[in-house]
């Protein structure tokens, strides 16, 4: 099929060239004339790209190029041209061919005009949406600027049906050093893979963008197009299986007067409400648990251990003193201290000393313009964000420039440079709920911990060792061994700096009016530098130095086997990407026919290199470190035992990926009614398929469209637009976590110093890209003078040849290898409705978005490993639980079912993982979601209110452990107070009794039982924006073309939730345990 299409396109080109040659050889007078034209704004003289030109006499139609220019060939005679452009009045002009000079068409602005032609970008070409058969969603600059964020993707959240964002943003505690490894937290029409990349492909100005997404300045972006089906996205071949997001930046235009844009905004993000967390176990209850365990002798081994001195909490220390004391006065004092601990709430210290109100500042300045043969763009941006966690933050500086020059009429040259640098400050690792690792059995900080002393200084906690040992070490001259979280925040110096440089060189030559050739090159270089300096005052350094120090009791001298200095960790990654593309563009209008085609080839190379390095004894002032340490010798360590000094990480890594692609896309339309689109692409890479047939992966698509409202028989006056679309095709998906080859990691044995290799993956010469078959049916309509507009699409995706770990025979030395042996299916519907509810001085518009999705696994060979697991016939993210038979009224034990009967045989229940023995509750992610936005404007004021909803999913709510010991470890939850304590409690609670000693299977059954499942359905008031556009009269006075100010409130809160526990489903499963905090932004936008 691919070759056939190429032959058809070449034949069309040859016919056109032959016709042209015949015209040149014809004797005068000429019967045809090639007319050069240009569309521009009557008020600003700016060129209007993608303006629609229609010739009434011949029913021809075409669009202007990026400079507003167009060419058409007409017979001598009279013609009527209709020229339209979004936001301008349609111009109807009569012309008489031949013309003596180029045709210049000026359009008058019309603010009330509805859009006639919407242009969408595929990254390879710009096409009118009315000629597209695929699923495109175009987000213009006005909608992009509705939300406030330094991340461009945040600005399209809840704006596109089928585009789903995770309820919580991925935590920025680390930065990936590898391209494609970033977690954007976005899916387009669900997931289509198990182990390959799940992120949509990001295209920036026509090339794949591999860099950190936060490098892109949102104020540089003109528009975004979402490609959702095969007809729209398959042109990107083996990387399009998850959908494509095409980002187009602002550009100057030929003959555009210089325009200066300035924008600024400030956002205040409130501290999170730590006391929201419903799982908080108060200090009194927590101490009650410790007292119970103390009375049972649980802490006896730790209290009597004078070898390793394991840590115990302050409450347990007081309990031990109380038990050992025979003095009633002392006992009274100890009990008073213990009672004082019961009144402490550690969240108060966190709220005051760990968290802060965050302040985000964003500034942007841009200049655009052009002359008769050139255009230019220059912009600069600066962002300075503080984080809710004190001493965490983010800074970004960016410069973007683009220059286009036309030395002759047919040749266009473009050069652009985009530079950005962002720095993430990661100095505060103490988000509430994070593990603190004080020492067994404490993973979480106890609720009565004090982070500050009475005088406001940082309070010390025992970590790893008891207070008595820490005090003894200090008297012997060791470094202070107490752990002070607030000092750690103050002393930390942990940064990640990302520098990104992107260079583009483009050329385009118009061979003949219908045919052009272009050559595009892009180079992107990104440097990622991580630096974590732990001074000698930091706990990490003090702890290691003390452990490896030797104390001489005779002399009282201390020998430092690890140098008394800081520890510096450095990580550096550089990657370079080169893209080269050659492309032919063909566009021909004749009579009622329009033929548009592109064909090209491109190559891409990505080289990644990097290293990690650790230095001991680092001196910040002089930049020196100790290099003569012996990492092969075992030293005595404090308080007991022997160990080797941790060998510094000194890894060097790198890889090279190469890709080659051939592609074509053709579009044919007849009378603006019937549309046919076809595309084909072949991709190859050096990482996939040792067999040649698997290295080159053919992918293709075909689409049909019928504009019924333009048919001669269609006479329904209240239906302005009725268009049917269908598409079918195949997209691909890459697997970035491995190759088709036997791979291993080289290292050095720490004992012998000899080089060793650890084999990591088994070879598979048949490994290939995953394939996604995509079917899409669409209906576009406009009713009642376009007062109501809508798009309805239904789709079905089949993931084929999906990669999964597949078992191997043990004698091979591998347990599994990666193979294309899995599959899944996704069905869904996307609906987008816009209505003009009122017109006149008060304008009220409504936008309604709905997405429904249902997926299931069709093939997966791996064995079930958990209750949230991949199961054939069920959604990819399913939730299964054990059946619940209630609480035993005699002892409060949770009961399940075994062989259909209530049972407390937890081991047997747990080992029976037959899906039929479990309860399937549904999907862990919403199967229905969307937004309802209302915009009301009056005399320059605009109020925009956005509601979002998530439906059709469930979550497993957190609860207490049923084991006393696990509550100390990680199971702190207020459900402890609702536990079964006596017969009859089972009538009012489902929380089992607590037992000692621990029974892991009993606790596991309860933690994964159906009684803990709750509905995630909810409706949320996401954001509200109020803006004011100053009047034209005032703007003329102050010499501005536009000035607007706004206020924007985000994360306002839940209006309705189905669960009865008061839980925000968006906060479930988050380490921070609280909803995203409320924020308020203020800003202005000015155009000069």
N, C-alpha and C positions, 0 to 999 in steps of 0.2 A: 504493500500500500504506500509506503514511504517513497519508493522509487517512482511509482505511478504518479503521485502528486508532483514530484519534482519534474517529471516529463511534461505534465500538463502546464506547470508554471513556465517552464522553458519554452514550450510551444507558444504560449500566450505572448511571451516576450519577443520571440522571433516574429510572430505575426505583427506585433506592434512596430517592430523595427522595420519590417518590410513595408508596412503601410507608410511609415515616416519617410523611407527612402523613395517610395513612389511619389509622394507629395513633393519631395525636393526636385525630382526629375520632371514633374509636370510643367507644362508651359503656362506662362501667366495668361490671364490674371489668376491669382491664387484663389482656390475655392475654400480653403480652410485657414484659420489663423490660431496660433497658440497665444493665449492671452495671459499676461502676467497681472496679478491683482494683489491687493493688500487690504486687510480689514483693521481699522484702528478706532480708538475712542475719540468721539468728537470733542470731548472736554479736556482730555489729557494728552491726546495724540499718541497714547500708548498702543502698541501693537496688541491685537486680540488673538491669541493662539486658540486653535481648535474651534473657531467660529464655523457655523454651519452655512454652507452656500448651496442653494437649491435652484435649479433652472426649470422653470415651470414648463417651458415648451418641450423639453426633451426628457423631463423627469430625472435628470442627472442630479447627483448630490455629492458633495465633498466637504472636507474641512481644511481650514488653514493650518499652516505649520506653526512651529514655536515662535516664529517672527511675524505671525499674522498673514503670511504670504500664501498664495495659491496659484496654480496654473490650470487652465482648461483649454481644450482644443474644440473650436466650434466652426461650423460652416458659415459662410457669409449670410447675414440676415439679421432679423430683429429677435431679441430675446428679453425675457423678464427674469430677473434674478431676485431671489428672496434670501436675505442674509440675516442670520440671527445669532445671538450670543447671550449667555446667561447674565441676567441683570441689565440687559440693554433692549431697547425697542427694535423690533424687526424692521428692516429696511427693504422696500421693494423698489427696484430701479429697472429702467428699460435701457438696453444698450443696442447699438447698431454695429455689427461686425462687417468689415474690419474696423478696428480701433486704431487711432493714430498714436495713442500713448497708454501707459499702464493704467489699470483701473484701480482707483483709490476709493474705498468705501468707508465712510465715517458713521458710526452708530451712536445714538443718543442714549444716555443711561435711563433706566426705568426701574426704580427701586421696588415697584409693586409687581414687576413681571415675574411670573413663575418660570422655573428653569425649563428650557426646551431641549438643550443638548448637554448631557452630563458626560464628561470625559473620564475614562478609567485607564489606569496604567497597569500593564502587566510586568513592567521592568524591561521588556523588549520593544514595546511600542505603546502609543496612546491611541485608544479607539473610542468612538462614541458608544455609550452604553446601549443606545437603541439598536446598535448592530451587533451586540454581544449576545451569545447564546449561553454563556456560562454564568456562574454565580459570582458576581462582583458586588462589593459594597464600598462606596466612595465616601470618605469623611473629609469634608472641606475644612478650610482654615478656621472658619467661624466656630464650627463644632469642636475642633481641636482645642480652641482657646477657652472653651466653656469651663473646663476643670483646671485646677492649678496643681502642677507637679513638676519636679525637675526630671522626671522619667517620662519620656514620650509615650510609652505604652500605657501608663496610668491614664492618659488623656482619652483613650478610646474605650476605657472600661464602661460597660453597660451602654454602649452606643451601637453595637453590632449584634444582630441575632446569630446564634451559633458560636460566638466568641465567648469563651468562659474563662474567668479569672479565678484562681484560688481565693477563698475567702480571706486568707491572710497572706500578706506579702512574704516571700522567702526571707529568712533572717539574714541580714548582711553581716555575718560574723567572719566570713572568709570569702576570698575571691578565687574563682577557678583560674588556673593558669593555662588551661587548654581551650582552644576554640571549640565551639559546639557543645561544651560541657556545662554551659550556663543553664540555670533553671529559671525560666521566665515566668513560670507559674501560669501559663496560658495554653489552652487547647482550642482548636477550631473544629467544631462538629465532633467532639469526643476524641478518644484515643484510638489509634489503629495499629498499635504495636505493643509488645511485651517488654522487650529489652533494648530496642533501638532508640534513636532519638525521638522524643515525644514533643519537641518544640517546633513551632512553625518556623519556616525559613524567613529570615529578615532580609529584605532587599533595600538597599540605600542607593538612590540615584542609579538604578539599573544594574547594580552588581550585588552579589551576596555580601552581607556585612557580618563578619565573624567576631567583631570586637565587643567589648563591654557595652551593653545597650545604653548605659547611663552616660556614655561619652557623647551621645547625640544631644545637642541643644534643642529642646522642643520649639524654641522661638525661631529656629532656622527652618522649620518644617512647614511646607505649604499645604500638603494633603497626604492622606494615607488611603490606600486601596487594599481591601482584604479579598484574597482569591480563595474561594472555598471548594470548588469542584474541579473535575478533571479538565473541562474545557477552558477554565480560567487559569488553572495552576500547572497543568501537566507540561507546559512549555518549559518548566523548570525541572522536569524529568525526575531523576532518582532522589531528589531532595524535596519534592513537593508533596509527599504523602500526608504530611500534617498540616497542609495549607500554607499559604504564603502571605506575608505582610509587606506591602510595597510602600516605602517611605520616599516621598518626593520633596526635595528642599526648595526653598524660594530661589527664584532666578530673575535677573534683570531681562528686559526685553529691548529689541531693536526699536529705536526712536522713542524710548520712554524717557520722560522727564525725570530728573533725579528725584528719588523718593527716599526719605529718611524715616525709619521706624524706630520707636523707642518703647520699651515695655519694662515695667518694674512691678514686683509684688513682694509682699511680706506675709509669711504664714506663721501663726502661733499654734503649736500643737500642745494641747493640755497634757499634764501628767496622766498616765494611766491610773484608773481607779483600782488600786490593788485590793481594796476591801470588797470589790465585786465578787471575787472568787468564791463560789459556793463550797469549795472543797477545803477551805481553811479549817484546820483543827486548832482550837484555842489552846493557850498555854496550860490552863488548868486541866483540861482533858488529856493533853499530851503528858503532863507530869503524872496524871493518874495512871496512864499506861506504863510509864517508867517505874512508878511505885509498885505496880502489880508485878512487873518483871523482876524488880529488885527483891521483892518478898519471895519470889520463886527461885532466887539464886542465879538468875540469868547473868548478872554482872560480876559474880564472884570470881570467875576465872580472870577477868580483866583487872579487877581491883587487887587481886593477889599476885598479879604478874609483875615481878620486879626485874624481868629480863628485857622485854620489849616495851614495857610501859604503855600498853594500848590506851587510847583516849576514852574518856567517858564524859558525859555532859555535866554541866555545873549542878544540875538537880541531883544526879546520881552521886556526885561528890558530897553534896550536903546530906543525902540519905545515908551514905557510908559514915560520915562524921556523927550523924544522929545516932546510928546504931552502935557506934564504938564508944559513945560518951555515956558516962555514969552520972554526970552532973546535970541536974534538972535545969539549972539556969542556962547552961550551955545549950541544952536541948531546946529551950524556949527560944533562944537567939537563933538557933539553926532553923527552927520551924518558922520563925518570922521571916528569915531570908528566903525560905522555900515558898512561903505565901507571897512574898514580893515577886518572885519569878512568875507566879501564876497570873499576875496582873500585867505582865509585859506583853506587848504585841510587836513583834519584830517588823511588821509592815510599816509601823510608824517611822522607824529609823530608815527603812528603805525609801519611803515616800519623801523623807526630808533630806537624806544624804546620798542616795543612789540615783534618784530620778529628779528630773527638772522639766519645766515647760520648755519645749523645743522651739527654736526660732529659725525659720528658713527664709533666706533672702535670694531673690533672683533678679538679675538685670540683663538687658539685652539691647544692643544698638545695631541697626542694619542700614546699609545704603545700597540702593539699586538704581539702575538707569541704563541709558543707551543712546547711541547716535544712529546715523543711517546705515552704518556697517559694523557696529559693535555693541555689545552689552556687557554690563559688569555687575557683580554682586560682592559686597564686603560686609561681614557681620562679625560681631564679637559678643561673647556672653560670659557672665560670671555668676556662679552660685555659691552661697555659703550657708550650709545647713548645720545646725546643732541637732543632737539627738536627744530623745527623752532620757537616755542613759548618760549621766554626767561624764564629760570628757570624751564622748563618742561624737563623731560628726563626719561631714563630707564637704569637700570643696571641689569645684570644677571651673576651669577656664577654657574657653574655646574660641577659635578664630576660623572663619570660613570665607574663602574667596573663590570666585568663579569668573572667568573672562571668556567671552565669545567674540570671535573676529571673522568677518567675511571679506577676505582680500579681493575676491571676485564674486560675482553674483551666484555662481554655482558651488562655491567652496565655502564650507563653514568649519572653523577650527575652534576648539574649546579646551581650556586648561583650568583645572581647579585644584585647590589645596584645602584640606580640612585638618586642622590641628586641634587636639584637645588633651588636657591633662586633668585627671581627677585624683584626689587623695582621700582615702577613707581612714578615719581615726578609729581604732578598735581598742581603746584603752580600758573599757569597762565591760567586764565579763560576768557581772553579778546581777543580771536580770533576775527578778524575783521568780522563783520556781526552778532555776537552774541548779544542777548538782554542785555542791560545794566540796564534797569529798573530805569531810572533817576526819573521817576514819570510821571503820566498821564499829557499830552497826548503823552509822549515820551517813546517809548520802545527801539528804536535804538538811538545810540549816534548821535548827530547832526553833520553835515559835517564840521562845523567850530569850533568844540571843540579843545581846546588846552590841550595837556597832559603834557606839560612842560612850565615852566616860562622862561623868558629871560636868567636867570642865570643857566638854566639847571635843576633846582629842579622840583619836581613833582607839577603840577598845580592842584588846587582844583576845583571840579565841584559841583554844588548844586544838591543834590539827595534827593528827598522827600519833601524838604522845600526850600523856597526862600532864596536868599542870605541875605536879610535884617534880617530874623529871625535867620539864622545861625550866623550872626555877633552879634546879640543881645545876643544869648545864650553864646557866647564866652566871652562877656564882663561881664556876670553874673557869670562866673567861670565854666561853663560846659566844658566838654571835647570838643576839636575841632571837629566840626560836618561836615566838608567838606569831600567830597569823592575824593580821589586821586588814580586813577587806577594804576599808576606806583608804588606808595607806597604799594598798595595791592599786587602787584606782588613781591615786595621786601620782604614784611613781611610774606607772606604766608608760611605755613609749613604743606603741605597736601601730605601725602604719602600712598601708598598701597604696602604692602610687602606680597609676596606669597612664601611660603616655601613648597616644594614638596619632599616627600620621597617615593620611589618606591622600593620594595623588591620582588625579584623573587626567587623561589626555584623549581627546576625541576628535575625529575628523569625519566629515560627511561631504560627499561630492554628488551633485545632481547630474547623472550621465545624460539623461533625457527627461522631459517633464514627468514621465511616468516611472522612472527608475533611478534609484540612488544607491550608492554604496557607502558604507560607513565602517570605520575602524575605531575600536574603543579599547583603551588600556587603562587598567587600574592597579595601583600598588598600595597595599596597606601594610603598615608596620606597627606592631603594638609591643610595648615594653611593660612588663609587670614586675615591680620591685616591692618585695615585702621586707620589712625590717622590724624586728622585735628585740628591743634592747631591755634586758632585765638587769638593773643596777644591783650592786652588792647589797643595797638596802631592801631589795624585793624579797619576798618570801621564797620564791623559786630558787634564787641564788643562795640565800642564807641556809635554806634547808639542805641543798646539795653540799655546800661547803662544810656545814656542821657534821653531816653524816660521814664525810670522808676525812674528817680531822681526827688526829690521834692525841689523846690526853695522857700526859705522864704524871701519875699521882705523886711520884717522888719529888719532882721539881715544879709541878704545876704548869709546865710548859705545854703549849699546843702546837703540833706540827700540822700544817695545812697541806694535805696531799692534793687537794684541789685548790688552785690559786684563789686568794682572797680578792676577788674582783667580780665584775659583772659577767653576764652570759649574753652573747649576741647571736641571734639567728637571722640569717639572710637568705632570701629566696629570690631568684631572678629568672624570668622567662622572657624570651623574645621570639616572636613569630612574624614571619614575612609571607605575605600572600601576593601573588602576581596573577592577574587575569588579563587575557587577551581575547578579543572577539572581533570577527569579521562578519559583516552582515549585508545582504542585499535587501532593498525595500522596493516593492512594486505596488503602484496604485493606479488603476485605470478606470475611468468612467466612460461609458459609451451607451447612449440611449438610456434605457432604464436599468442598465446593468452597472454594477460596481464590483471590481475585483481588486482585492488587496492581499498581498503575500509578502512574507519575509522568509529568508533562508540564510543560515549561517553556520559557523563553527566557532568553538571557543575552547581554550585550554586554561587550566588553572593549576597552580602549584602552591602548596602550603608547607613551609618549613618551620618547625618549632624546635627550639633549643633552650636549655635552662640548667640551673644548678641550685642546690641547697647547701648551706654552709653554716656550721656552728662554731663559735669561738669562745673559749673559756678564759677567765681572767681578763676580760675586756675592760680597758680604761677609756672612758668616754672622752676625757680631756685630750689625751694624746693619740687616741685611735689605735692602741696597741693591744695585743692579746698574747697569751702564753701558748706555745706550740710544742713544748717538749714533754707533754704528758704521756704516761704509759697506760694505754687502755687495755692491755692484755694481762695486767697484774691484778690479783684480787687483794684488796685492802680491807683491814678491819673497819667496820662501820658502826656508828653509834645509833642506838645504845648497845647493839649486839650483832654478831655475825660478820660475814665477809661478802664483798661485792666488788665488781669492776666499775670503774668510772664510766658512765654512759659515753660510748663513742660518739663523737660529733657527727652529725649528718653531713655527708659530703657527696651527695648524689649528683650525677651529671646525666641528663637525659636529652632525648631529641628524636624526632621522627619527621619523615617527609611523605606527603600525600600528593599524588598527581592525578588529575582528571582530564578527560577529553570528551567533548560533546559535539554532536551534529544535530541540527534542528531545522524545522520548517513549520510555518503556520500560514494557512490560506483562509481567506474569507471571501465569500461571494454573496451578493445580495441582488435581488431583483425587485425593482419598483418600490424599494424601501419596505417591502412586505415580507418577502421570503429570504431567509438568511441561512447560509451553510458555512460552518467553521470546521476546519480540520487542522490537526497539528500532529507532529511526530518528532521524536527525539531519541537519540541513542547516546547513552552515557557509558564511559569506561573509567576504571580507576585501578591503581596499582595495589590496592588493599583487598580487592574482592575477586574471588574466583580464579584459581590458577588455570582453569580451562578457559580458553579464549571466548567460547560462546557465552560464558557467564560473566566475563569481564565487560562485554558490551551489552548493555541492557536496553532493548527497545521499549519505548513507552509512547502511547498515542492517545488521541481523543478526537471525537467528532461531536458536533452540535448542530441542532436545527432550531430555527426561530420563525415564527409567523406573527406578523403584526396585523392582527385581525381588524383593528380599528381603522387601518388604512385601505382595507379592501373596498371595492366599489359597491358591494352589496350591503355593507355595514352602515345602517342608518339610525342607530340608537343615539339620540342627541345627548342624553345625560351620561353616556359612557364616552369619555374623551380618549382613553387609552385602554387597549386590551391586547396584550401580547403574550403568546405562549412560547416557552423555551424548553429545550430538552438537550441533554448532553450525556455522553457515555465515553469512558476512557479509563486509562491506567496511569497511576502515579507511583512514585517510588519513595523509599525511605532508607536512610543510611544507618549503618551500625558502627558507631564511633568507638566502641569499647574493645575492639579486637580486629583481627585480620583472618585471612584464609590460611595463614602460615603458622608453623610451629614457632612459638615465641618464648622468650625467657628473659630473666633479669640478672645481669651480672652484679656481683658484689664481692667483698673481701671477707674471708672468715676472720672473726675477731680474735680467735685463739691462735691460729697458725699464720695468718697473714696471707694465705694462699687465695687466689681468685676462685670463685665458685659461680655457678649459674643455677638459678632456680627456674625450672621450666614452668610457665604459667598457663599456656593454652595449647590445646591439641590442634593439629592441622586439619583443615577441611578444604580440599581443592575445589569443592563444588559450592562453597559458600558464595552467596550472591545477595544483591540488594533485595529488600522486601518490596512487595508489589501490592498496591491498593486499587481495586476496581471500584469505580465511582459512577453511579447513575444519579442524575439530577433532573427534576422536572420543575419548571417555574412558571408562574403566572404574574404578570405585571398589569396593574390597572389604575386608571384615574377616573373619578366619577364627579358629576355635578360641577363641571367647569374646573376640574382638578382640585376641588375643595377637599376631596378624599383621594389619597394615593396609597397604594399598597403593593407589597410583593409577598407572594406565598410560594415557598419552595419545599418540596419533599425530596428526600435523597436516600440512597442506600450505598453503603461502603462495605466492601469485602476485603479484609486484609488477607493476602495470600503469601505463601513462602515466608511467613514470619519467623524470626529467629528465636530459638529457645535452647536452653541447655538440654542436651540429649545424652542419655546414659551410654557409656562405653564398657566393654568387657574389662574386668579388673586387670587382666594381664597386660593391657596396653600401658598401664601406669597412670591413666587418667580416669577420673570418675565420670566426667562429662566432656562433651565438645559442643561447639555452637553449630546449629544446623537449621536450615529453612524447613521446619516441619510443623509449624503451628498456624492457626488461622482464627479469625474473628469476624463478626458481622455487626454493622452499626446501621440503624435506621433512624430517621428523624424528620422533623419539620421545622422550618424557620418562617416566621411571620413578622412583617414590618408594616405598620400602618401609620400614616400621617394625616391629620385632618386640620383644616382651617375652620375652627368653630365659629369665630366671628371675624368680620372685616370692618374697616372704618377706622375711627380714631383709636378704638380699643381692639387690639388684635390678640386672639387667643388661639394658639396652636397646640395640638396634642400629638405626641409620638408614643406608639405602643409597640413593644418588642416582645416576642415570644419565641422560645426555643424548646422543642420537645425532642428527646433523644432516648433511644433504647439500644443497648448493645448486648452482645452475648459472645462467649468464647465458643468457637466451632471445632477447634482442635487444639489440644494441649496434652503432652505426654507425661509431664513431670508429675510426681506423686504429690498429693495434698500434704502440706506442711503446717498449716495453721487454719484458724477459723475465719480469717480474712484471707482467702486464698483464691487461686485461679481454678475455676471449675467449669468444665464443658457444659454448655447450655445455659450458663448464668452470666450476668454482667461481669466485666473485667474486675470491677471493684465491688464485689459482693460482700455482704455481711451475713455470716452464719453464727448461730449460737446454740448452746445446749438447751434442750427443752427443760422447762421449769415446773417442778411439782410442788413448790412452796417450801415452807420451813417445817421441820419436825417439831411438833408442839411439846415434845418432852425435853429436847436438848437444844433446839434452835439450829440444828444442822440444815444446810441447804439440801434440797432433794432434787434429783433429776430422774430420768427414765432409763431403764435398762430392760430390753426385751419387752417394752410396753408397760412395765410396772415401776412405781416409784422406788427409787434406790438411792443409797448413800455410798455405793461402791464407786468412788470417784475415779479410781484407777481404771476400772473397766469402762466407765463412761468415756473417759478421756481417750482411751486407746481405740474406741470405736468411732472412726472418722468417716464412716459411710455417710455420704450427703443425706441419705434418707433418714438417718437418725438425728439429724440436726434441723434446726429451724432456719429457713431462709427468709430474711427480712427485707431484702431489696438492695438498692445501690447505696454506696457510701458517699456518692456525689449526686448533686441534683440532676433529676431527669427532666425537669421543667424549670425554666428560669427566664428572666427577662426584666424589663423596666417599663415604667410609665412616666413620661416627662411632659409637663405642661409649661408652656411659655406664654406669658401675658405681657404685652407691651402697650405703653401709652405715653405719647409725647416725650420720647427719648428714654423713658424708664422701661426696663425689662425685668420681669421676675420669672425665674426658671426653677421649677421644683421637680426633683427626680426621685421616684420611688422604685425600689428594686425588690424582686421576690425570688425566692428559691423554694422549689417544691419537689415532692416525689423522691425523698431520700431519708435515710435514718442515720443515727449516730449512736455510739455506745458511750453512755455517760460515765464519767469517772466515779469511783466510790472508794470506800475504805477497804483495807485488807482485812481478811477474817483471822489473821494471825497477829498476835501482839507484837512479835518481833519485827514483822514486815512494816508495821506502822512507823517504827523508828527508821527503817531503811528507806522507804519511799512511799508508803501508803497513807500519808496524812490526809484525812478527809473528815468533814463534819458528820458524815454518815455513822461514824463511830458512836455518836451520842444517840443514834436511832437504832442501835443494835438490839437483837433479842437478848433479854436478860432473865426472863421468867416465863413460865407457861402462860399463855394468853396473849403474849406480845406479838405472836405470829398473825394475829388478827389486825394489827395496826402497822406492821412493818414487814418489809422483805429483806432487811439487813440481818444476816445470820449472827449467831453468837460468836464471840471471839474465843479462841482456844490457845492453850499452851500445853505442850510444845507445838511447834508449827506443823501444819499439814499442807504441803505445797499443792497437792492435787485437789484438796478441798477448796483452797483459795482460788486456784485456777478455774475450777468449775464455776464458782460464783462470779468471778470477774468476767467470764465469757458466757453468762447465762442470759436468756431472753428477757429476764426481768429488768435488765439494765438498758434495753433498747428504747430510744425515744425518737420521735419525729423531728426532722430538721426543718420542716416547713416554717417559713417566716416571711414577713413583709417588713421592709426597712425603709425609713426615710434616709436616703443616702446623702443627698446634698441639696443645698438651696443657693442660688446665685441671684444677686440683685446688681444691675448695672445701669449706668446712665450715660447716654451719648449726647454730648453738647450740640447745640443747634448750629446750623450752617451759618447764621448771622454772626454768632459769637466767634466761630472758627475763622471767618474772614477777617474779623477784627484782630485776632491774635495770630493770624497767618498760619493756621493749621488746616490740614485737610480732614483730620479726624482726631477726636479726643474723647476717650471714654474712661470712666472709673467704675470699679466694681468691688463688691464684697462677696465672699464665697465661704459657705460653711459646709464642712464635710464630716462624715461619720456621725451623723446626728443621733441615730438610735433606732431600735426596733419598735415598730408600731404594733405588730401582732406576731405571736409565735404559738405553734401548736403544742409544744411540750409544756407540761405543767410544773416543771422544776425551776423555771425562771432562768434557764441556761441560754446564753447566746450561742447558737450552733456554730457561728464563725470562730468562736474562741475554743471550741472543743479540739483537743489534740494539740493545742499550742503550748509550748513550754512556758510562755508568759502568763497563761491562764486568765487573761482579761481581754475584752474586746478592744478593737483599734480605737485609740483615743480621739476625742472630738478636736477638730482644728478649725481655725478661722483665718481667712486670707483677705488682704486688701491690696488693690493694685490699680495701675492705670496703663492705658495704651494710647500712644500718640503717633500721628503720622504728619510729617512736615512736607 
